[in-house]
Amino acid sequence: MMTSTLFSEDSLLSSSPAMLIGGQWTRTEAARPVTNPSTGKQIATVPEGTAAHLEETLSVARHAQKNWARKTYAERGAVLESVVRIVSEHHEELAQIVVAEQGKTITEARGEIGGVKAFFDFAISQKYRNVGELVAPSAHGRQLIVREEPIGIVAAIIPWNFPAAIFARKVAPALMAGNAIVLKPSEETPLSAIAMARVCQLAGVPDGLISVITGPGRVIGDAIVRHPSVGMVTVTGSTRAGRQILAATAEKVIPVSLELGGKAPVIVFDDADLELAVQQAFEARFWNCGQVCTCNERTYVQRGVYDEFVRRFVAKVRDLKVGDPLDDTSQMGPKVSQAEWDKVKSFVDGAVSAGAHLEIGGGKPEGMEDSDGFWFAPTVLTNVTNDMDIVQQEVFGPVLPIIPFDDYDQVIEWANSTEYGLTAYVYTESMRTALAATDDLEFGEVYLNQTGPEQVQGFHTGWKLSGLGGDDGAHGFERYLRRKTVYLDYAKPSH
């Protein structure tokens, strides 16, 4: 077990770390276990936050935010630059915390910490933004100004699949825009958020601007989003959670940022670069054990190249190394929890019962049958129809149905047939086909002959049940601001 250097008192991964409440590290008698997905064993416990903790942190946040909002963008950016520096100093430690509680490979975790720095870097770049508009007035001697101002206190609910990166995705723009933020991490992966809060504290972020409250979503999460002091809610998570939070905030009529589920199709036309399509469809399915909202959840391959695609894809899956996430050579780690493992298994069994053919995988990997970890073998299904649950519902695991299609109209209809509309991928050498598909696909993001992850300067936005758009780029940053219109008359009196 590694020893933390972010926390000098004890190790984050072998004790009971505190949550950050209004600038103070706080523990509770009641505690919740944190499990290592590779072993199924407890590695730490975290506090069970209460409504009293929320009141305490919001009281401090209100005062801290008013002082922070008075600072210029350049002054805020200087503090965030210090956050990036501290993240760089503790890059490997932060990556190992992600591995320990989430289960992704160390290579992927290092990439996630790189993403942390990228999100802060983009937020820092907003120190050069235009901060309002000067609109043409209706008469001489007047000005009409549309100003940007911080919202105040932001509530953030983050998931377990990228526990450090999504912390940064929400905290960086919130702070740069002049807000305070109260964040509730997933019960599965609270340690990364606690570690990132410590990073921010060491970097000089003023006390009270960031709080991390650990505990169950049905208690803490619900209380945060309903609290009258909270002026905005930003959520990355399941569609179910997003619906509940949207309903909970409706009475307050406040802005809500929702990054929700996905059911990304990969569409491979018969003129595609097949080697590229196979490789990228493979990477986009098994990245983070398939636990990414933009992952390749279903692959449609035109009938002329279908058999060859399946042959090549299954061959790559056979060579995929599933193993110890801390081993640099491992390509895939475990699922995050037993509940998630059971969900994926249920999808696979249901598809097979409905007539799908199991090409490979379907349960625990060979040699890991007796492990207490949440290991799921990379799985490929054929003889799948578009109406099966495994094609229509988000699986969020290392399972890929591959489906043949005949023509353009058929595959566009199938791709658009789910309730989700986050990400789609198209492989073709035809510019006409690529641009027509871009027009016709009902998704917030379309990748042509490439995969993600999405870039911080873009806009990670979903349609339909995939949400209302996220926190990235200029459009995402603007969610953390509100506008005030000022009418100014400076003309001399006529009398």
C-alpha positions in Angstrom: 0.0 0.0 0.0 1.4 3.4 -1.0 1.8 6.2 1.5 0.2 9.5 0.7 2.2 12.7 0.7 -0.7 15.0 0.2 -1.8 14.2 3.7 1.1 14.2 6.1 -0.9 12.9 9.1 -1.8 9.5 7.6 -2.3 7.6 4.4 -5.4 8.4 2.3 -5.6 4.7 1.3 -5.3 3.0 4.7 -7.3 5.1 7.2 -10.3 7.2 7.6 -9.8 10.5 5.6 -11.8 13.5 6.5 -14.1 15.5 4.2 -13.5 19.2 3.6 -16.3 21.3 5.2 -15.9 25.1 4.9 -12.1 24.9 4.9 -12.0 22.4 7.9 -11.2 18.7 7.6 -14.0 16.9 9.4 -14.7 13.3 10.4 -17.8 11.7 11.7 -18.5 8.7 13.9 -20.5 7.1 11.2 -18.4 6.0 8.3 -18.7 4.3 4.9 -16.2 1.8 3.4 -14.3 2.3 0.2 -13.5 -0.9 -1.7 -10.7 -1.8 -4.1 -12.4 -3.2 -7.2 -9.4 -5.5 -8.0 -9.6 -7.3 -4.7 -13.1 -6.6 -3.4 -11.4 -5.6 -0.1 -11.9 -2.5 2.0 -9.1 0.1 1.6 -10.5 3.0 3.6 -13.6 4.6 5.2 -15.0 8.0 4.7 -17.4 10.2 6.7 -21.2 10.1 6.4 -22.1 13.7 5.9 -25.3 15.2 7.3 -27.6 18.2 6.7 -25.7 20.0 9.5 -22.5 19.7 7.6 -24.2 21.2 4.6 -25.4 24.2 6.5 -22.0 24.7 7.9 -20.2 24.6 4.6 -22.8 26.8 2.8 -22.5 29.5 5.6 -18.7 29.7 5.0 -19.1 29.4 1.2 -21.4 32.5 1.0 -18.8 34.7 2.7 -15.8 33.2 0.8 -17.6 33.6 -2.6 -18.3 37.3 -2.2 -14.6 38.0 -1.6 -13.5 35.7 -4.4 -15.9 37.3 -6.9 -14.2 40.7 -6.3 -11.0 39.3 -7.7 -10.1 39.7 -11.3 -9.9 36.9 -13.8 -6.2 37.2 -13.8 -6.0 36.9 -10.0 -8.2 33.8 -10.0 -6.2 32.4 -12.8 -3.0 32.7 -10.8 -4.5 30.6 -8.0 -5.6 27.9 -10.6 -2.1 27.9 -12.1 -0.9 26.9 -8.6 -3.4 24.0 -8.6 -1.9 22.7 -11.9 1.6 22.9 -10.4 0.5 20.9 -7.3 -1.2 18.3 -9.5 2.0 17.9 -11.5 4.0 17.4 -8.3 1.6 14.7 -7.1 0.7 13.2 -10.5 1.6 9.6 -9.8 0.1 9.7 -6.3 -3.2 11.0 -7.6 -3.2 8.4 -10.4 -2.6 5.6 -7.8 -5.5 6.8 -5.7 -7.8 6.6 -8.8 -6.6 3.1 -9.5 -7.1 2.0 -5.9 -10.7 3.1 -5.7 -11.9 2.9 -9.3 -10.0 0.0 -10.8 -8.8 1.5 -14.1 -5.3 0.7 -15.3 -2.5 2.9 -14.1 -1.9 4.0 -17.7 -5.5 5.2 -18.0 -5.3 6.8 -14.5 -2.2 8.8 -15.5 -4.1 10.0 -18.5 -7.0 11.0 -16.3 -4.7 13.2 -14.1 -3.4 14.7 -17.3 -7.1 15.5 -18.0 -7.3 17.2 -14.6 -4.6 19.6 -15.7 -6.2 20.2 -19.1 -9.5 21.2 -17.5 -7.8 23.7 -15.2 -5.6 24.9 -18.1 -8.7 25.7 -20.2 -10.4 27.5 -17.3 -7.2 29.6 -16.8 -7.4 30.6 -20.4 -10.6 32.4 -19.7 -8.7 35.2 -18.1 -8.5 36.6 -21.7 -12.3 36.3 -22.4 -14.6 39.1 -23.3 -16.6 39.7 -20.0 -19.8 41.2 -21.4 -21.3 43.2 -24.2 -21.7 46.8 -25.1 -25.0 47.0 -27.1 -26.1 49.8 -29.4 -28.2 52.2 -27.3 -31.5 53.8 -28.4 -30.3 57.4 -27.9 -27.2 59.5 -27.7 -25.6 59.8 -24.3 -26.6 56.4 -23.2 -25.0 53.0 -22.9 -26.5 49.6 -22.7 -24.2 47.1 -21.0 -24.8 43.3 -20.6 -22.4 42.2 -17.8 -21.3 38.7 -16.7 -21.4 37.9 -13.0 -20.8 34.7 -11.0 -23.8 32.7 -10.0 -22.7 32.4 -6.3 -22.7 28.8 -4.9 -22.6 25.9 -7.3 -23.5 22.3 -6.3 -21.7 19.5 -8.1 -22.6 15.8 -8.2 -19.9 13.7 -9.8 -19.8 10.0 -10.8 -17.3 7.2 -10.1 -15.9 6.6 -13.6 -13.5 9.6 -13.7 -13.4 10.7 -10.1 -10.5 13.1 -10.4 -11.0 14.5 -13.9 -14.7 15.3 -13.4 -13.8 17.0 -10.1 -11.6 19.3 -12.2 -14.2 19.5 -15.0 -16.6 21.2 -12.6 -14.4 22.9 -10.0 -12.1 24.7 -12.5 -14.8 26.7 -14.4 -16.8 27.3 -11.2 -13.8 28.9 -9.5 -12.5 30.8 -12.5 -16.0 32.3 -13.0 -16.0 33.6 -9.4 -18.2 31.0 -7.7 -17.8 28.8 -4.6 -18.6 25.1 -5.2 -19.9 22.3 -2.9 -19.2 18.9 -4.4 -20.6 15.5 -3.5 -18.5 12.6 -5.0 -19.8 9.1 -5.7 -20.0 6.8 -2.7 -17.8 4.4 -4.7 -14.9 6.8 -5.3 -14.7 9.6 -2.8 -11.0 9.4 -2.2 -10.0 11.2 -5.5 -12.2 14.1 -4.7 -10.8 14.4 -1.2 -7.3 14.3 -2.6 -8.1 16.9 -5.2 -9.6 19.2 -2.5 -6.3 18.9 -0.6 -4.5 19.9 -3.8 -6.6 23.0 -4.1 -6.0 23.8 -0.5 -2.2 23.5 -0.9 -2.4 25.7 -4.0 -3.9 28.5 -2.0 -7.6 28.3 -2.9 -9.3 30.3 -0.1 -11.0 28.3 2.6 -14.7 27.8 2.0 -14.6 28.1 -1.8 -14.4 24.3 -2.2 -16.1 21.8 0.0 -16.3 18.0 -0.4 -19.2 16.3 1.4 -19.1 12.5 1.4 -22.2 10.4 2.0 -25.2 8.8 0.3 -26.8 10.6 -2.6 -30.3 10.2 -1.4 -29.4 12.2 1.7 -26.5 14.6 0.9 -27.0 14.9 -2.8 -30.7 15.6 -2.5 -30.2 18.2 0.3 -27.5 20.1 -1.7 -29.5 20.5 -4.9 -32.7 21.6 -3.0 -30.9 24.1 -0.7 -32.0 27.7 -1.2 -28.4 29.0 -1.1 -27.4 26.9 -4.2 -27.7 28.9 -7.4 -26.7 26.2 -9.9 -26.4 22.4 -10.0 -24.0 20.6 -12.3 -24.3 16.8 -12.6 -22.4 14.1 -14.5 -24.1 10.8 -14.0 -26.9 8.4 -15.0 -30.0 9.6 -16.8 -32.0 8.3 -13.8 -30.1 10.6 -11.4 -30.3 13.5 -13.9 -34.1 13.3 -14.0 -34.4 13.2 -10.2 -32.1 16.2 -9.8 -33.8 18.2 -12.6 -37.2 17.5 -10.8 -35.7 18.5 -7.4 -34.5 21.9 -8.7 -37.6 22.7 -10.7 -39.2 24.6 -7.8 -36.2 26.9 -7.5 -35.9 27.5 -11.3 -32.1 27.5 -11.3 -29.7 26.5 -14.1 -28.8 22.9 -14.3 -25.9 21.3 -16.3 -26.6 17.7 -17.1 -24.0 15.3 -18.6 -25.9 12.0 -18.6 -25.8 8.5 -20.2 -25.0 7.5 -23.7 -25.4 4.6 -26.2 -22.8 5.5 -28.7 -22.9 3.8 -32.1 -19.9 3.1 -34.2 -20.9 3.0 -37.8 -18.5 1.3 -40.3 -19.3 1.6 -44.0 -17.9 -0.8 -46.5 -15.5 1.8 -47.9 -13.9 2.5 -44.5 -10.3 2.0 -43.6 -11.0 -1.4 -41.9 -7.8 -1.6 -39.9 -8.4 1.9 -38.5 -12.1 1.1 -37.7 -11.3 -2.1 -36.0 -8.6 -0.6 -33.8 -10.5 2.4 -32.8 -13.8 0.5 -32.2 -11.7 -1.8 -30.0 -10.2 1.1 -28.0 -13.5 2.9 -27.7 -15.2 -0.2 -26.2 -12.7 -1.4 -23.6 -11.3 2.0 -22.4 -11.9 2.1 -18.6 -13.6 -1.4 -18.8 -16.3 0.2 -20.9 -17.3 2.6 -18.2 -17.4 5.8 -20.2 -20.5 7.6 -21.4 -18.9 8.0 -24.8 -17.8 4.4 -25.2 -18.6 2.3 -28.2 -21.8 0.6 -26.9 -22.9 -0.9 -30.3 -21.1 -1.3 -33.6 -22.9 -1.4 -36.9 -20.9 -2.8 -39.8 -22.0 -2.8 -43.5 -22.6 -6.3 -44.6 -19.9 -6.3 -47.2 -17.1 -6.1 -44.6 -19.0 -7.4 -41.6 -17.5 -10.9 -41.4 -14.0 -9.6 -41.8 -14.6 -6.9 -39.2 -15.8 -9.4 -36.6 -12.9 -11.8 -37.3 -10.3 -9.0 -36.8 -12.1 -7.6 -33.8 -12.5 -10.9 -31.9 -8.8 -11.6 -32.6 -7.9 -8.3 -30.9 -10.1 -9.2 -27.9 -8.4 -12.5 -27.5 -5.1 -10.7 -27.1 -6.4 -8.1 -24.7 -4.6 -8.3 -21.4 -6.9 -8.1 -18.3 -4.9 -7.9 -15.1 -3.5 -6.0 -12.2 -4.3 -2.3 -12.8 -1.0 -1.2 -11.4 0.9 -3.3 -14.0 1.9 -1.0 -16.8 1.2 -3.8 -19.4 -2.4 -4.3 -18.3 -5.0 -3.1 -20.8 -8.1 -3.4 -18.8 -9.0 -3.5 -15.1 -12.1 -4.6 -13.2 -15.6 -3.2 -13.0 -16.0 -0.7 -10.2 -18.4 -2.7 -8.0 -20.3 -6.0 -7.6 -23.6 -4.2 -8.4 -22.1 -3.0 -11.7 -20.7 -6.4 -12.5 -24.1 -8.0 -11.9 -25.8 -5.4 -14.2 -23.5 -6.2 -17.1 -23.8 -9.9 -16.6 -27.6 -9.5 -16.7 -27.4 -7.7 -20.0 -25.2 -10.4 -21.5 -27.4 -13.3 -20.3 -30.5 -11.6 -21.5 -29.1 -11.1 -24.9 -28.0 -14.7 -25.2 -31.4 -15.8 -24.0 -32.9 -13.7 -26.8 -30.8 -15.4 -29.5 -27.5 -13.5 -29.5 -24.3 -15.5 -30.1 -21.5 -15.2 -27.6 -18.3 -14.9 -29.6 -16.0 -14.5 -26.6 -16.3 -13.6 -22.9 -19.6 -13.4 -21.0 -18.4 -13.6 -17.4 -15.2 -13.6 -15.3 -12.0 -13.9 -17.3 -10.2 -17.2 -17.4 -8.1 -17.8 -14.4 -10.0 -15.1 -12.3 -13.1 -17.2 -11.5 -12.2 -17.4 -7.8 -11.2 -13.7 -7.4 -13.1 -11.5 -5.1 -12.5 -8.6 -7.5 -15.1 -7.4 -9.9 -13.5 -8.7 -13.1 -15.5 -9.0 -16.3 -14.1 -10.5 -19.4 -14.1 -8.5 -22.6 -17.2 -9.8 -24.4 -18.4 -9.8 -28.1 -21.9 -10.7 -29.2 -23.1 -11.4 -32.7 -26.5 -12.4 -34.2 -27.9 -9.4 -32.4 -31.0 -7.5 -33.5 -31.5 -3.8 -33.1 -34.5 -4.1 -30.7 -32.6 -6.1 -28.1 -32.1 -4.4 -24.7 -28.3 -4.8 -25.1 -28.5 -2.5 -28.1 -31.1 0.0 -26.8 -30.0 0.4 -23.1 -26.7 1.6 -21.7 -24.5 -1.3 -20.6 -21.5 0.6 -19.3 -19.2 -2.4 -19.4 -16.8 -4.3 -21.6 -19.5 -5.8 -23.9 -20.0 -5.1 -27.6 -22.8 -6.2 -29.9 -21.8 -6.1 -33.5 -24.7 -5.8 -36.0 -24.7 -6.0 -39.8 -26.5 -3.4 -41.9 -27.4 -3.1 -45.5 -27.6 0.6 -46.5 -27.3 4.2 -45.3 -30.9 4.8 -44.4 -31.2 1.6 -42.4 -28.1 2.3 -40.2 -29.1 5.9 -39.6 -32.5 4.8 -38.4 -31.0 2.2 -36.1 -28.3 4.6 -34.7 -31.0 7.1 -33.9 -33.4 4.5 -32.4 -32.3 4.8 -28.7 -33.4 7.3 -26.1 -29.8 8.6 -25.9 -28.0 11.1 -28.1 -24.5 11.8 -26.8 -21.8 10.5 -29.1 -21.6 8.8 -32.5 -18.7 7.6 -34.6 -18.6 7.2 -38.4 -16.0 5.4 -40.5 -16.0 6.0 -44.2 -13.7 7.3 -46.9 -16.6 9.2 -48.6 -16.9 12.8 -47.7 -20.5 12.8 -48.9 -21.4 9.9 -46.6 -19.5 11.5 -43.6 -21.2 14.9 -43.9 -24.6 13.4 -44.6 -24.3 11.3 -41.5 -23.2 14.3 -39.5 -26.5 16.0 -40.6 -28.7 13.0 -39.9 -27.4 11.6 -36.7 -29.3 12.8 -33.6 -26.3 13.2 -31.3 -24.5 16.1 -29.7 -21.1 14.9 -30.8 -20.1 13.1 -34.0 -16.6 11.8 -34.6 -15.5 11.1 -38.2 -12.8 8.5 -38.7 -11.6 9.1 -35.1 -12.6 8.5 -31.5 -12.4 10.6 -28.3 -12.0 11.6 -25.7 -13.6 14.9 -26.2 -11.4 18.0 -26.1 -11.6 20.5 -23.3 -12.0 23.4 -25.7 -15.0 21.7 -27.4 -18.5 21.3 -26.0 -19.4 17.9 -24.5 -23.1 18.1 -25.1 -25.9 15.5 -25.3 -29.3 15.4 -27.0 -32.4 13.6 -25.8 -31.9 11.6 -22.5 -28.1 12.3 -22.7 -28.6 15.6 -21.0 -28.6 19.4 -21.5 -24.9 19.9 -22.2 -21.9 19.9 -20.0 -19.0 22.0 -18.7 -16.4 22.1 -21.5 -15.2 24.9 -23.7 -16.6 28.4 -23.9 -20.2 27.2 -23.9 -19.7 25.1 -20.8 -17.9 28.0 -19.0 -20.8 30.3 -19.7 -23.1 28.0 -17.6 -21.2 29.2 -14.5 -22.1 32.9 -15.2 -25.3 34.9 -15.2 -26.0 38.1 -17.0 -27.1 41.5 -15.7 -28.2 44.3 -18.1 -27.2 47.8 -17.1 -28.8 51.0 -18.6 -26.7 54.1 -18.3 -27.7 57.6 -19.1 -24.8 60.1 -19.1 -26.2 62.8 -21.3 -26.3 66.4 -20.0 -29.7 67.6 -18.9 -31.4 69.7 -21.6 -32.7 72.4 -19.2 
